[in-house]
Amino acid sequence: MSETYDLIVIGAGPGGYPAAIRGAQLGMKTACIEKELLGGVCLNWGCIPSKALLKTAEMAHKVRHIEEYGLSAGELGVDFPAVVERSRKVSKKFNRGVAGLFKKYGVTKIAGTASLLGDGQISVESSEGTTVYSAKHIVVATGARARFFPGMEPDGERILTYREAIVQTEQPESLIILGSGAIGMEFAYFMNAMGTKVTVIEGLPHLLPIEDKEVAKVVEKSFKKDGVTIQTGVFAESVENTGSGVKVTLKDGKVFEADQCLLALGITPNVEGIGLDAAGVKLERGFIAVDESYRTNVKGIYAVGDVASRGAALAHVATRQAHICVERIKGLHVMDLDDANVPSATYCQPQVGSVGMTEEAAKKAGLKFKVGKFPYVANGRMVGAGTPDGMVKVLIDDHSGEILGAHIVGADATEAIMEFVLARTAELDAETVIETVHAHPSGAEANLEAVAAALGVSVHI
């Protein structure tokens, strides 16, 4: 007879493990099935180790410009394997942390590959054989993997996805990156700072296509200044492993060559081989179709994170979805997730943080709004810190004073954007931001000044 649980979660990434822990906190007998490492892609091959690498890159950049601070140092040396090893240690620490949280809250960890059987049953294949489990509620949180297209299949040696790139200990002399979203730009910044010759190719008109155009231009200017080659407006046709390197051919016939190519072209949900057909679960655009409570069309089966049809493919979205899903299973009243108030964060330097509408989107929607901008070069804290490149840009509705969108590019942008995220979530207007006293000198003052500029009351620009 199969072991029965109140809740079983398939996948232990940033959607899965919070769902399991929250379920256990709410008194449910809970298990979490994971075929690889606790923490999923984010903790082991994405968000967490990449931020460790990016901190090293930031420090390397600072050392190369240390004379600007009145200091001197010898020539910078890079021990690339040691840099990667540090990032792996960070990941392992947090992997152990998830295991510790499972133990603390009584979540049963089940190692193996799960497949839905229908009627609340799940088979799990492991090295010890196949075991069947039952649960009243099943949350699918299997995440996603790197997307690629015909003619540019990864081989793990010359043509890479983020999973191979983030753990390799041999540094390439040259690297082509296809795609300039967060993953592409963060790898570009890191590898360039380590001394690799980097080329970024983006098929759309500008880098960071989902971000505000003005913000993207600031990043592009900074990258070019640091020696990164940028090609926008043309898609790649093919990527070929030549044996000694790679050859990337664009649709306009232009050819780029390098030691390696990183595919950063988005994600594909992991819906194959998990028994969705057997359980009768419907898909929508290749993702598991869910409602605002993350329920599928099958009673007792839910989906959160990158595999679900709702929400951006972001770790923090997956985590919030997990909380909403499990808390509603227990009958708690929880607000729907408002996708318009989800922050976007890119951790290259300069960083990018944004929430809400871009100027282009607001115009397309026919809204009447004011734009306020404040450059970091006019902010004492940023200039004193040696990080004057960047700005804050806000869009304020003409009639209501609502903050329609906020876009920050520069040092600590991914932290600074949270003031606007909170303001939008709490439905605070522009006047409230102005009336909130900001510490001086602080980078956050640029947020205040951008809002003030939009309303025509700034005294610092």
Legacy VTK file of the C-alpha trace (Angstrom):
# vtk DataFile Version 3.0
C-alpha trace
ASCII
DATASET POLYDATA
POINTS 461 float
0.000 0.000 0.000
1.361 3.442 -0.940
2.330 5.986 1.688
-0.184 8.816 1.863
0.426 12.522 2.414
-1.755 15.608 2.619
0.572 17.422 0.216
3.253 16.245 -2.172
5.353 18.755 -4.111
7.192 17.681 -7.253
10.380 19.739 -7.559
12.443 21.523 -4.919
13.304 24.790 -6.631
12.194 28.291 -5.525
8.580 27.300 -6.137
8.728 23.753 -4.823
10.602 23.927 -1.551
8.671 26.976 -0.225
5.413 25.190 -1.114
6.516 22.145 0.856
7.713 24.130 3.861
4.605 26.306 3.941
2.419 23.230 3.750
4.220 21.684 6.699
3.962 24.945 8.642
0.209 24.858 8.120
-0.059 21.388 9.588
-0.105 19.234 6.476
1.813 15.978 6.253
4.135 16.996 3.417
6.698 15.433 1.101
8.856 16.949 -1.625
10.170 14.901 -4.536
13.394 16.062 -6.237
15.472 14.162 -8.812
18.542 16.415 -8.558
19.602 18.947 -5.910
17.443 20.771 -3.388
17.032 24.387 -4.415
16.599 23.660 -8.109
18.191 25.633 -10.916
18.052 28.940 -9.047
20.066 27.839 -6.062
22.452 25.450 -7.810
23.010 26.726 -11.366
21.349 30.127 -11.555
20.428 32.974 -9.224
22.671 32.203 -6.268
25.988 31.042 -7.795
25.743 33.683 -10.526
25.549 36.441 -7.909
28.703 35.086 -6.292
30.443 35.242 -9.686
29.129 38.749 -10.320
30.490 39.992 -6.997
33.915 38.745 -8.027
33.500 40.541 -11.350
32.522 43.758 -9.589
35.580 43.559 -7.345
37.841 42.905 -10.334
36.440 45.983 -12.055
37.034 48.064 -8.914
40.644 46.894 -8.625
41.321 47.841 -12.243
40.108 51.370 -11.457
41.477 51.579 -7.938
43.661 54.614 -8.713
40.462 56.653 -8.987
40.053 56.135 -5.236
43.537 57.320 -4.406
44.862 53.798 -3.947
47.343 51.637 -5.801
47.701 47.908 -6.318
49.655 45.508 -8.464
48.411 43.883 -11.628
45.187 41.985 -11.097
45.468 38.221 -11.274
42.520 35.919 -11.974
42.391 32.360 -10.652
39.347 31.318 -12.644
38.900 27.841 -11.094
39.034 29.423 -7.621
36.434 32.004 -8.640
34.066 29.246 -9.784
34.820 27.119 -6.717
33.791 30.003 -4.446
30.437 30.206 -6.207
29.953 26.452 -5.823
30.606 26.698 -2.078
27.931 29.378 -1.809
25.448 27.119 -3.609
26.311 24.118 -1.446
25.756 26.169 1.696
22.242 27.095 0.659
21.532 23.587 -0.605
22.307 22.342 2.885
20.134 25.151 4.213
17.067 23.846 2.360
17.729 20.357 3.729
17.923 21.866 7.199
14.611 23.661 6.727
12.957 20.426 5.588
14.173 18.753 8.749
13.107 21.690 10.926
9.531 21.736 9.629
9.091 18.012 9.089
9.043 17.861 5.296
9.863 14.395 3.958
12.485 14.550 1.199
12.004 11.928 -1.516
14.849 11.507 -4.006
13.859 10.337 -7.458
11.960 11.070 -10.667
8.241 11.618 -10.206
5.382 10.825 -12.576
1.681 11.494 -12.056
-0.508 8.399 -12.291
-3.887 10.028 -11.756
-6.297 9.702 -8.808
-3.840 11.425 -6.491
-1.056 8.911 -7.038
2.584 9.516 -7.979
5.227 6.975 -8.916
8.831 7.756 -8.027
11.737 6.018 -9.714
15.022 5.995 -7.816
18.126 3.877 -7.501
16.160 1.697 -5.081
13.342 0.993 -7.535
9.834 2.386 -8.032
7.606 3.531 -5.189
4.049 4.841 -5.361
2.839 7.646 -3.111
-0.592 9.210 -2.657
-1.667 12.721 -1.756
-4.852 14.730 -1.528
-3.008 17.731 -2.987
-0.134 17.642 -5.507
1.845 20.743 -6.492
3.896 20.464 -9.683
6.958 22.731 -9.532
9.274 21.128 -12.072
10.616 24.449 -13.378
12.171 24.973 -16.785
15.361 24.530 -18.776
17.262 26.586 -21.332
15.548 27.060 -24.681
17.328 26.659 -28.002
16.341 26.479 -31.644
17.163 24.148 -34.565
20.645 24.837 -35.855
22.021 25.865 -32.486
21.785 22.790 -30.283
24.024 22.835 -27.174
26.772 20.230 -26.916
28.075 21.097 -23.443
31.582 21.744 -24.761
31.572 24.618 -27.238
27.875 25.470 -27.359
26.657 25.941 -23.798
23.595 26.710 -21.713
23.800 28.399 -18.317
24.120 25.016 -16.578
27.430 24.179 -18.235
28.715 27.749 -18.302
28.269 28.399 -14.597
30.313 25.395 -13.465
33.098 25.236 -16.054
36.529 25.911 -14.593
38.383 26.527 -17.851
38.072 30.142 -18.921
37.518 30.733 -22.658
39.544 33.437 -24.372
36.470 34.512 -26.310
32.739 34.008 -25.896
29.655 34.787 -27.981
26.402 35.186 -26.063
23.088 34.834 -27.888
20.413 36.800 -26.043
20.639 39.877 -23.855
18.123 39.192 -21.127
19.230 38.950 -17.517
21.158 35.684 -17.980
22.980 36.878 -21.088
23.938 40.262 -19.662
25.058 38.873 -16.329
27.315 36.290 -17.964
28.613 38.970 -20.339
29.592 41.233 -17.448
31.222 38.420 -15.491
33.238 36.931 -18.336
34.365 40.327 -19.603
35.544 41.288 -16.112
37.518 38.036 -15.935
39.307 38.975 -19.165
37.373 37.018 -21.786
36.609 38.794 -25.071
32.795 38.914 -25.128
30.330 39.496 -27.965
26.608 39.862 -27.212
24.130 39.247 -30.053
20.512 40.305 -29.598
17.910 39.841 -32.324
15.630 42.618 -31.042
16.433 46.332 -31.479
18.062 46.907 -28.088
19.706 45.088 -25.198
17.506 43.978 -22.289
14.427 43.972 -24.552
11.845 43.950 -21.739
13.418 46.985 -20.065
12.971 50.693 -20.814
14.925 51.767 -23.906
16.726 54.617 -22.113
17.825 52.268 -19.372
19.076 49.749 -21.924
21.124 52.459 -23.634
22.927 53.232 -20.372
23.883 49.569 -20.006
24.957 49.302 -23.637
27.171 52.368 -23.354
28.823 50.984 -20.224
29.401 47.554 -21.775
30.923 49.041 -24.909
33.181 51.222 -22.773
34.424 48.064 -21.047
35.195 46.400 -24.385
32.139 44.205 -24.976
31.092 43.908 -28.632
27.358 44.481 -29.109
25.278 43.385 -32.107
21.541 44.132 -32.023
18.683 43.913 -34.480
19.687 40.642 -36.204
18.832 37.091 -35.133
21.242 34.175 -35.309
20.701 31.589 -38.058
23.015 28.847 -36.814
25.763 27.963 -34.342
28.434 25.493 -35.427
31.046 23.685 -33.358
34.144 23.891 -35.559
36.245 21.671 -33.309
38.547 24.468 -32.217
35.731 26.924 -31.482
32.327 28.070 -32.679
31.006 29.890 -35.714
27.797 31.889 -35.351
26.072 32.894 -38.565
23.441 35.629 -38.430
20.403 35.865 -40.688
22.005 38.795 -42.530
25.027 36.621 -43.366
27.412 38.163 -40.860
29.657 35.626 -39.118
31.168 35.742 -35.617
33.730 33.290 -34.273
34.856 32.535 -30.722
35.999 29.745 -28.420
32.490 29.164 -27.078
28.893 30.259 -27.486
26.403 30.659 -24.641
22.721 30.241 -25.498
20.673 32.670 -23.382
17.464 32.548 -25.408
14.875 32.043 -22.701
13.374 28.946 -21.131
11.241 25.906 -21.915
8.970 24.447 -19.202
9.696 20.950 -17.920
6.376 19.287 -18.752
7.641 16.109 -20.399
7.800 12.761 -18.648
5.889 13.768 -15.515
2.598 12.066 -16.325
0.506 15.095 -17.221
-1.364 13.138 -19.901
-2.064 10.241 -17.557
-3.487 12.620 -14.980
-5.460 14.594 -17.583
-3.709 17.904 -16.885
-4.120 20.478 -19.653
-1.380 22.646 -21.144
-1.573 26.210 -22.371
1.110 27.439 -24.784
3.298 24.567 -23.599
2.889 25.442 -19.900
0.597 23.845 -17.328
-2.652 25.804 -17.430
-3.560 27.248 -14.013
-6.010 29.755 -12.539
-5.263 32.574 -10.100
-4.997 30.035 -7.266
-2.624 27.864 -9.368
-5.187 25.078 -9.680
-5.069 22.988 -12.845
-8.142 21.562 -14.558
-7.738 18.425 -12.408
-8.962 18.612 -8.824
-6.128 18.288 -6.343
-3.338 19.099 -8.832
-1.667 22.516 -8.886
1.349 24.087 -10.602
3.635 26.961 -9.642
6.792 28.556 -10.978
8.282 28.407 -14.453
6.203 25.375 -15.448
2.911 27.224 -14.829
1.066 29.336 -17.394
0.804 32.387 -15.114
3.539 34.822 -14.122
7.031 35.725 -15.236
9.769 33.088 -15.131
11.403 34.524 -12.016
12.392 32.836 -8.765
10.609 35.404 -6.609
7.431 34.907 -8.624
7.621 31.139 -8.094
8.048 31.594 -4.344
5.080 33.946 -4.027
2.939 31.639 -6.154
3.847 28.764 -3.833
2.664 30.694 -0.786
-0.619 31.682 -2.442
-1.267 28.179 -3.717
-0.665 26.341 -0.442
-2.328 28.927 1.777
-5.470 28.788 -0.395
-5.417 24.997 -0.171
-5.760 25.526 3.585
-8.589 28.015 3.074
-6.669 31.136 3.998
-7.544 34.496 2.436
-4.603 35.653 0.303
-4.440 38.398 -2.293
-3.915 37.432 -5.925
-0.414 37.984 -7.275
-0.387 41.222 -9.284
2.099 40.640 -12.098
2.296 44.404 -12.687
3.930 44.809 -9.281
6.593 42.140 -9.722
10.112 43.624 -9.868
12.577 42.771 -12.604
16.243 42.662 -11.608
19.417 42.286 -13.661
22.645 42.082 -11.671
25.293 43.082 -14.184
27.029 46.428 -13.640
25.343 48.803 -14.062
22.451 46.955 -12.472
18.877 47.308 -13.683
15.756 47.246 -11.521
12.252 47.959 -12.770
8.577 47.611 -11.954
5.411 48.531 -13.808
5.112 49.955 -17.289
7.839 51.199 -19.593
7.350 54.565 -21.260
6.701 52.825 -24.566
4.010 50.601 -23.019
2.308 53.534 -21.293
2.154 55.465 -24.566
0.783 52.433 -26.384
-1.928 52.155 -23.724
-2.908 55.763 -24.395
-2.216 56.919 -20.835
-1.488 60.525 -19.915
1.551 60.708 -17.701
4.559 62.720 -16.638
8.125 61.437 -16.813
10.661 62.271 -14.130
14.373 61.476 -14.339
17.246 61.990 -11.959
20.845 61.151 -12.913
23.185 59.518 -10.429
25.831 62.064 -11.377
23.731 64.576 -9.389
23.491 62.298 -6.342
26.165 62.901 -3.718
26.174 59.347 -2.385
26.660 57.804 -5.821
29.369 60.256 -6.874
31.206 59.773 -3.583
31.051 56.017 -4.020
32.525 56.290 -7.504
29.367 55.030 -9.218
27.935 58.097 -10.991
26.724 56.227 -14.096
22.993 55.628 -13.976
19.637 57.214 -13.338
16.153 56.801 -11.921
13.196 57.212 -14.274
9.562 57.262 -13.166
6.196 57.547 -14.909
3.458 59.345 -12.958
-0.187 59.337 -14.038
-1.397 62.891 -14.790
-4.706 62.549 -12.971
-4.291 60.087 -10.091
-0.622 60.524 -9.249
-0.198 56.750 -9.533
3.321 55.502 -10.128
2.793 53.752 -13.453
6.350 52.521 -13.725
9.811 52.950 -12.260
13.129 52.128 -13.902
16.539 52.327 -12.245
19.914 51.698 -13.843
23.145 51.953 -11.892
24.763 50.776 -8.678
22.403 48.893 -6.334
19.445 49.381 -8.695
18.111 45.937 -7.782
17.827 47.064 -4.152
16.646 50.626 -4.807
13.712 49.510 -6.969
11.994 47.964 -3.947
10.803 51.365 -2.735
8.693 51.660 -5.873
7.566 48.023 -5.695
6.243 48.609 -2.181
4.689 51.927 -3.190
2.806 50.325 -6.086
1.730 47.310 -4.021
0.410 49.578 -1.255
-1.158 51.903 -3.858
0.818 54.897 -2.635
0.880 57.897 -4.940
3.710 60.184 -6.021
2.929 62.731 -3.306
3.482 60.088 -0.639
6.947 59.368 -1.996
7.805 63.073 -1.929
6.495 63.433 1.628
8.591 60.465 2.791
11.878 61.709 4.256
14.845 60.002 2.598
18.180 59.800 4.409
20.942 62.101 3.181
23.259 61.306 1.574
21.779 58.131 0.106
21.245 56.635 -3.303
17.542 56.403 -2.422
17.332 60.179 -2.664
17.488 59.723 -6.433
14.119 57.945 -6.210
12.644 60.941 -4.418
14.195 63.390 -6.848
12.928 61.547 -9.917
9.376 61.699 -8.573
9.839 65.343 -7.694
11.119 66.028 -11.208
8.000 64.425 -12.691
5.809 66.727 -10.613
7.949 69.786 -11.328
9.070 70.370 -7.730
12.665 69.144 -7.764
15.233 71.576 -6.367
18.279 69.513 -7.302
18.029 69.347 -11.059
LINES 1 462
461 0 1 2 3 4 5 6 7 8 9 10 11 12 13 14 15 16 17 18 19 20 21 22 23 24 25 26 27 28 29 30 31 32 33 34 35 36 37 38 39 40 41 42 43 44 45 46 47 48 49 50 51 52 53 54 55 56 57 58 59 60 61 62 63 64 65 66 67 68 69 70 71 72 73 74 75 76 77 78 79 80 81 82 83 84 85 86 87 88 89 90 91 92 93 94 95 96 97 98 99 100 101 102 103 104 105 106 107 108 109 110 111 112 113 114 115 116 117 118 119 120 121 122 123 124 125 126 127 128 129 130 131 132 133 134 135 136 137 138 139 140 141 142 143 144 145 146 147 148 149 150 151 152 153 154 155 156 157 158 159 160 161 162 163 164 165 166 167 168 169 170 171 172 173 174 175 176 177 178 179 180 181 182 183 184 185 186 187 188 189 190 191 192 193 194 195 196 197 198 199 200 201 202 203 204 205 206 207 208 209 210 211 212 213 214 215 216 217 218 219 220 221 222 223 224 225 226 227 228 229 230 231 232 233 234 235 236 237 238 239 240 241 242 243 244 245 246 247 248 249 250 251 252 253 254 255 256 257 258 259 260 261 262 263 264 265 266 267 268 269 270 271 272 273 274 275 276 277 278 279 280 281 282 283 284 285 286 287 288 289 290 291 292 293 294 295 296 297 298 299 300 301 302 303 304 305 306 307 308 309 310 311 312 313 314 315 316 317 318 319 320 321 322 323 324 325 326 327 328 329 330 331 332 333 334 335 336 337 338 339 340 341 342 343 344 345 346 347 348 349 350 351 352 353 354 355 356 357 358 359 360 361 362 363 364 365 366 367 368 369 370 371 372 373 374 375 376 377 378 379 380 381 382 383 384 385 386 387 388 389 390 391 392 393 394 395 396 397 398 399 400 401 402 403 404 405 406 407 408 409 410 411 412 413 414 415 416 417 418 419 420 421 422 423 424 425 426 427 428 429 430 431 432 433 434 435 436 437 438 439 440 441 442 443 444 445 446 447 448 449 450 451 452 453 454 455 456 457 458 459 460
